[in-house]
Structures are given as structure tokens and as C-alpha cells.
Amino acid sequence: MTSPDRCEYSVIIPTYNPGPPLVELVERLEQTFTTMKVERYEIVIVDDGSPSLEAPATLRSVGKRPGVTVIRLTRNFGKPGAVICGLSRSQGDRVLTLDDDLQQAPEDLERLAEHNDHDVVIARYRNKKHDLMQRVTSRIKAKFDSVILGYDFPISPMKLIRRQVVEGMLRNSSDRPFIPALIQQVTTDIVAVDVVHHASAYERSRYTFSRRLRQFSNLLVGNSNLLLRWLGALGFFIMFGSLTLAAFIVVRKLSGVPVEVGWSSLMVAVLLIGGLQLGAMSIIGQYLLRILNISSRKPAYFIRDIDGVEFTESRSGKVSG
């Protein structure tokens, strides 16, 4: 049951250089809630520092609609930061996140809502309407999501999240958030629902390769210790390899096989010291990563204004008038 100070659903839409498709998205969301007979809902649109001249007019247009809140950030923080900003302002018992390019149909909320007994419901697309580069990068990311985070299915931007999970995500968030990692830190009660993926309403993707690379680095460096573990494993492999080589040289020497003077001992020493250094760096890196995760208090975003009203922010990212 919805609590008195909350609505049933919140919709978080991060946007960058929005155009007419954003207006269509809001209209279709309103129709979807009417069909679902949901009376109490909110739509939170977070503008991630759009530089285009068309964006302000589009944002003002949708911001006039009832139940719609428009938040403008001071600069481009990236989509994860915009999503975290929207989550922090949301009040719904269930929170839906989706992009503004109409690739995720808002009508699919009904299908996701059928699984409200789970903490998180994620839209899964069997066939994506992406170009070759987007498909390749999506598959690489899905593989790392599986290896690092343990997801059994590709993660899409369209997610329906329970309020308790949202609160946990906000407590764990850093200045470089990665939404799937934050969800996994709070709950493993996650299911996928198959829906249809649509072509983007924009001619060119605004989610460029550099943005994809930045998001991938947030996963690889900011939300996992995979590289440190690989580096440590490489260091110990070299160290044990050097010890094996040393034993092999000793056996050859005792067997009377000629061994070149100086070369063998030098190679063993170099490999052993190099392996020990890489292993030590990995161990130190593990501790540094944990210290940074605990001590970092930089916010993932700064708000310029909300529906035209200027706000100031604390270090936690929360706003005050």
C-alpha cells in the first residue's frame, strides 16, 4: 500500500539535448498510467547539462504538465549521476528508470509491474535496434556485468525498482556511480522481463563511444577490484614462475649440465622481484580501494535549479532551498 507522503510510481528520465521525443515520451507515460488506473505518480526529468538551444524550450514544455518535475544540473555529469539525482528526488513506492529516446516503450511498464513482488524488474531485449558499434560494446559490457556483478542477463536502462532498494542505493552511491553495481550491493532479488526494443527517435545516438567508455571505466575501476585481482594474479604467477626457474637451474647445475654464469641468477632475481612488486601493489591497491570507498564524499551531481527555482547542495548531493 502506498504511504500517505508518497506516490505509487516515480519515473526517472535522464536527458541530454532533448527534443520533441521527450514530449511524446511524457504523453505516453501519462496515458500508460491512465490505462493502469494509477492516480498518484510523478515524472522526474533530469537534464544532464544540455548545451543545445532547443533543450530549454523542450524542458519548459514538459515541465508545465501536471506531475512533471524538471531538474537541471550545473554541467554534464553523465547518465548515472543524472539517474542518482532523480532517484534522490523521487517519492514513489516503485521507481521506473528509462531513457528519453523511445527505445524503451513506456507502455511496457505494465509488463514490468506484473512482477512487483520482486525488488527489481529489468526489461530484457532479445533483439536490439542498434548499429554495429553499439551492439559490440553492449555485448562487451554485458559480459563484464556477468563476470563482475553476476548478472545472468544483459542490463537495460529500463528498470522498475522498489523504494527500499532505492534508499539503499542512495546510501551506497559515490561520485562515480554505476547503477547495476549499486543494485547488486542492495539486493539479489532481480528478475528480467522480455520486451520489444525500438529504434531510437533521434537520428544520431547522443550516447557516444566516449560516454560508453566512461561508463565502462566506472564499472571496471570504480565498482570492482577485477583489475587489481588480475594484476595480483599476474604478479604471483611471475613470482612462482621465477621460483620454478630457479629450481630448474639448481637441478641442471647439480646434474652437471653447463649453466651460463650470471645470466640465470640475474633472470631469477628480476622475475622474483618483479612478481613480488606486482603482488604487493595489488594488495596495497585493495586496501586503498576500500579506504577510498569509505572516505569519498564527493557528490555525483550538482543541481542548478528545479523547475526554475535555484537550489544549493550539500556534499551529500541533497538539495536545500
C-alpha positions as CSV (number, residue, x, y, z in Angstrom):
1,M,0.0,0.0,0.0
2,T,1.2,3.5,-0.9
3,S,2.3,5.6,2.2
4,P,0.5,8.9,2.7
5,D,3.6,11.0,1.8
6,R,4.5,9.1,-1.3
7,C,3.0,8.3,-4.8
8,E,2.6,4.9,-6.3
9,Y,5.2,5.3,-9.1
10,S,8.1,7.7,-9.9
11,V,9.6,7.8,-13.3
12,I,13.2,9.0,-13.7
13,I,14.2,10.2,-17.2
14,P,17.8,11.4,-17.6
15,T,18.1,13.5,-20.7
16,Y,20.7,15.3,-22.7
17,N,19.9,17.7,-25.6
18,P,16.2,16.6,-25.6
19,G,13.9,17.3,-28.4
20,P,10.2,16.5,-29.4
21,P,10.6,12.8,-28.5
22,L,10.8,13.8,-24.8
23,V,7.3,15.4,-25.1
24,E,6.0,12.2,-26.7
25,L,7.5,10.1,-24.0
26,V,5.8,12.1,-21.3
27,E,2.5,11.9,-23.1
28,R,2.7,8.2,-23.5
29,L,3.7,7.7,-19.8
30,E,0.6,9.7,-18.8
31,Q,-1.6,7.5,-21.0
32,T,0.1,4.4,-19.6
33,F,-0.7,5.4,-16.0
34,T,-4.3,6.2,-17.1
35,T,-4.6,2.7,-18.5
36,M,-3.1,1.2,-15.4
37,K,-5.5,3.3,-13.3
38,V,-2.7,4.8,-11.3
39,E,-3.7,8.2,-9.9
40,R,-0.7,9.1,-7.9
41,Y,2.5,9.3,-9.9
42,E,5.4,11.6,-10.7
43,I,7.7,12.1,-13.6
44,V,11.2,13.4,-12.8
45,I,13.2,14.7,-15.8
46,V,16.9,15.3,-15.1
47,D,18.7,17.5,-17.7
48,D,22.4,16.5,-17.6
49,G,23.8,19.9,-18.6
50,S,22.4,20.0,-22.2
51,P,24.2,22.7,-24.3
52,S,21.7,22.7,-27.2
53,L,19.5,25.7,-27.8
54,E,16.4,23.5,-28.3
55,A,16.7,21.9,-24.9
56,P,15.3,24.8,-22.7
57,A,12.1,25.1,-24.7
58,T,11.5,21.4,-24.7
59,L,12.1,21.2,-20.9
60,R,9.8,24.2,-20.3
61,S,7.1,22.5,-22.4
62,V,7.1,19.2,-20.4
63,G,7.7,21.0,-17.1
64,K,4.3,22.7,-17.4
65,R,2.5,19.3,-17.3
66,P,1.0,18.2,-14.0
67,G,3.0,15.7,-12.1
68,V,6.2,16.5,-14.0
69,T,9.4,17.9,-12.3
70,V,12.3,19.2,-14.3
71,I,15.8,19.3,-12.7
72,R,18.7,20.9,-14.4
73,L,22.3,20.0,-13.4
74,T,25.1,22.5,-13.5
75,R,27.1,20.5,-16.1
76,N,27.3,17.2,-17.8
77,F,27.9,14.6,-15.0
78,G,27.0,11.5,-17.1
79,K,23.8,9.5,-17.2
80,P,24.5,7.5,-13.9
81,G,24.8,10.8,-12.0
82,A,21.6,12.1,-13.5
83,V,19.8,8.9,-12.6
84,I,21.1,9.2,-9.0
85,C,19.9,12.8,-8.9
86,G,16.4,11.6,-10.0
87,L,16.3,8.8,-7.5
88,S,17.2,11.2,-4.7
89,R,14.2,13.4,-5.6
90,S,11.7,10.6,-6.2
91,Q,8.9,9.7,-3.8
92,G,7.3,6.7,-5.4
93,D,7.0,3.3,-3.8
94,R,8.2,2.0,-7.1
95,V,10.7,3.8,-9.3
96,L,11.0,3.4,-13.0
97,T,14.1,4.5,-14.9
98,L,14.2,4.7,-18.7
99,D,15.9,6.8,-21.4
100,D,14.3,9.6,-23.4
101,D,14.9,8.3,-26.9
102,L,11.8,6.0,-27.0
103,Q,13.9,2.9,-27.5
104,Q,12.2,1.6,-24.3
105,A,8.4,1.7,-24.7
106,P,6.8,3.3,-21.6
107,E,3.8,1.0,-22.2
108,D,6.0,-1.9,-21.1
109,L,5.7,-0.6,-17.5
110,E,2.5,-2.7,-17.3
111,R,4.5,-5.9,-18.0
112,L,7.2,-4.9,-15.5
113,A,4.6,-4.1,-12.9
114,E,3.2,-7.6,-13.1
115,H,6.4,-8.7,-11.2
116,N,6.1,-6.2,-8.3
117,D,6.7,-9.0,-5.8
118,H,10.4,-8.7,-6.7
119,D,12.8,-5.9,-5.6
120,V,14.0,-5.1,-9.1
121,V,12.5,-5.8,-12.5
122,I,14.6,-5.2,-15.6
123,A,13.5,-5.0,-19.2
124,R,15.4,-7.5,-21.4
125,Y,15.7,-7.1,-25.1
126,R,16.4,-10.2,-27.3
127,N,17.0,-8.1,-30.5
128,K,18.2,-4.6,-30.1
129,K,17.8,-1.9,-32.7
130,H,21.4,-0.7,-32.5
131,D,24.1,-0.2,-35.1
132,L,27.1,-2.5,-35.2
133,M,29.3,-0.5,-32.8
134,Q,26.5,-0.2,-30.2
135,R,25.8,-4.0,-30.4
136,V,29.5,-4.8,-29.9
137,T,30.0,-2.5,-27.0
138,S,26.7,-3.7,-25.4
139,R,27.8,-7.3,-25.6
140,I,31.2,-6.5,-24.1
141,K,29.5,-4.6,-21.3
142,A,27.0,-7.4,-20.7
143,K,29.9,-9.9,-20.4
144,F,31.6,-7.8,-17.8
145,D,28.3,-7.3,-16.0
146,S,28.1,-11.1,-15.8
147,V,31.7,-11.6,-14.7
148,I,32.0,-8.8,-12.2
149,L,28.4,-8.3,-10.9
150,G,27.0,-11.8,-11.5
151,Y,24.1,-10.8,-13.7
152,D,22.7,-13.7,-15.8
153,F,21.1,-11.4,-18.4
154,P,22.0,-8.1,-20.2
155,I,21.1,-4.9,-18.2
156,S,19.0,-2.3,-19.9
157,P,18.2,1.3,-18.9
158,M,14.5,0.4,-18.2
159,K,14.3,-0.8,-14.5
160,L,11.5,-0.9,-12.0
161,I,12.9,-0.6,-8.5
162,R,11.4,-1.0,-5.1
163,R,11.6,2.0,-2.8
164,Q,13.7,0.2,-0.1
165,V,16.3,-0.7,-2.8
166,V,16.4,2.9,-4.0
167,E,17.1,4.1,-0.4
168,G,19.9,1.6,-0.1
169,M,21.4,2.6,-3.5
170,L,21.5,6.3,-2.4
171,R,23.3,5.4,0.8
172,N,26.0,3.5,-1.1
173,S,26.4,5.9,-4.1
174,S,29.7,7.5,-4.8
175,D,30.8,10.3,-7.2
176,R,31.2,7.7,-9.9
177,P,28.1,5.6,-9.6
178,F,27.3,2.5,-11.7
179,I,23.6,1.7,-11.3
180,P,23.7,-2.1,-11.8
181,A,26.5,-2.3,-9.2
182,L,24.5,-0.3,-6.7
183,I,21.5,-2.5,-7.2
184,Q,23.6,-5.6,-6.6
185,Q,25.0,-4.1,-3.4
186,V,21.5,-3.9,-2.0
187,T,19.6,-6.9,-3.4
188,T,19.8,-10.0,-5.5
189,D,16.0,-10.3,-5.9
190,I,16.3,-9.2,-9.6
191,V,14.3,-10.6,-12.5
192,A,14.2,-9.9,-16.2
193,V,11.1,-9.5,-18.4
194,D,11.3,-9.8,-22.2
195,V,10.0,-6.7,-24.1
196,V,10.5,-5.3,-27.6
197,H,13.3,-2.9,-28.3
198,H,12.6,0.0,-30.6
199,A,14.7,2.2,-32.9
200,S,15.9,5.5,-31.4
201,A,13.7,8.5,-32.1
202,Y,16.9,10.5,-32.7
203,E,19.0,10.2,-35.9
204,R,22.3,10.1,-34.1
205,S,22.9,8.5,-30.7
206,R,23.8,11.0,-28.0
207,Y,25.4,8.2,-26.1
208,T,28.7,8.4,-27.8
209,F,31.6,5.9,-27.7
210,S,33.5,8.1,-25.2
211,R,30.4,8.1,-22.9
212,R,30.2,4.4,-23.1
213,L,33.9,4.1,-22.3
214,R,33.5,6.3,-19.3
215,Q,30.6,4.2,-18.0
216,F,32.6,1.1,-18.6
217,S,35.6,2.5,-16.7
218,N,33.2,3.3,-13.8
219,L,32.3,-0.4,-13.6
220,L,35.9,-1.7,-14.1
221,V,37.7,0.7,-11.8
222,G,35.1,2.4,-9.6
223,N,32.9,-0.5,-8.8
224,S,35.1,-3.6,-8.9
225,N,38.6,-4.8,-8.0
226,L,38.9,-7.0,-11.1
227,L,42.0,-5.2,-12.4
228,L,43.7,-5.4,-9.1
229,R,42.9,-9.1,-8.8
230,W,44.3,-9.7,-12.3
231,L,47.4,-7.7,-11.6
232,G,47.9,-9.6,-8.3
233,A,47.4,-12.9,-10.0
234,L,49.9,-11.9,-12.7
235,G,52.5,-10.9,-10.1
236,F,52.2,-14.2,-8.2
237,F,52.3,-16.1,-11.4
238,I,55.6,-14.5,-12.3
239,M,56.9,-15.0,-8.8
240,F,56.2,-18.7,-8.8
241,G,57.5,-19.0,-12.3
242,S,60.8,-17.5,-11.2
243,L,61.0,-19.9,-8.3
244,T,60.3,-22.8,-10.7
245,L,63.1,-21.5,-13.0
246,A,65.4,-21.2,-10.0
247,A,64.7,-24.8,-9.0
248,F,65.2,-25.9,-12.6
249,I,68.6,-24.2,-12.8
250,V,69.7,-25.8,-9.5
251,V,68.8,-29.2,-10.8
252,R,70.7,-28.6,-14.0
253,K,73.7,-27.4,-12.0
254,L,73.7,-30.5,-9.7
255,S,73.3,-32.7,-12.8
256,G,76.4,-31.4,-14.3
257,V,74.7,-29.6,-17.2
258,P,76.6,-26.4,-18.1
259,V,74.8,-23.2,-17.0
260,E,75.9,-19.8,-18.2
261,V,77.4,-17.9,-15.4
262,G,75.5,-14.8,-14.1
263,W,72.6,-15.0,-16.6
264,S,70.5,-17.5,-14.7
265,S,70.7,-15.8,-11.3
266,L,70.0,-12.4,-12.8
267,M,66.9,-13.6,-14.6
268,V,65.6,-15.3,-11.4
269,A,66.2,-12.2,-9.3
270,V,64.5,-9.9,-11.8
271,L,61.5,-12.1,-12.2
272,L,61.2,-12.8,-8.5
273,I,61.4,-9.1,-7.5
274,G,59.0,-8.1,-10.4
275,G,56.5,-10.6,-9.3
276,L,56.7,-9.6,-5.6
277,Q,56.3,-5.9,-6.6
278,L,53.2,-6.6,-8.7
279,G,51.7,-8.8,-5.9
280,A,52.5,-6.1,-3.3
281,M,50.9,-3.4,-5.5
282,S,47.8,-5.5,-5.8
283,I,47.4,-6.0,-2.0
284,I,48.1,-2.3,-1.4
285,G,45.6,-1.3,-4.1
286,Q,42.9,-3.5,-2.4
287,Y,43.3,-1.5,0.8
288,L,43.4,1.8,-1.0
289,L,40.2,1.0,-2.9
290,R,38.4,0.1,0.4
291,I,39.7,3.3,2.0
292,L,38.5,5.5,-0.9
293,N,35.1,3.8,-0.9
294,I,34.7,4.7,2.7
295,S,36.1,8.2,2.8
296,S,34.9,9.6,-0.6
297,R,32.1,12.1,-0.1
298,K,32.1,13.8,-3.4
299,P,28.6,14.1,-4.9
300,A,27.7,12.5,-8.2
301,Y,25.9,15.7,-9.4
302,F,25.1,19.4,-8.6
303,I,21.7,20.8,-9.2
304,R,21.4,24.2,-10.9
305,D,17.6,24.6,-10.5
306,I,14.4,22.6,-10.2
307,D,11.6,23.9,-12.4
308,G,13.3,27.3,-12.5
309,V,13.9,27.6,-8.7
310,E,17.6,27.8,-7.8
311,F,18.9,25.4,-5.2
312,T,22.2,24.9,-3.3
313,E,23.6,21.5,-2.5
314,S,25.4,19.8,0.4
315,R,28.3,17.5,-0.1
316,S,25.9,14.5,0.1
317,G,24.1,15.7,-3.1
318,K,20.9,16.5,-1.2
319,V,19.4,19.9,-2.0
320,S,18.0,22.7,0.1
321,G,16.3,25.9,-0.8
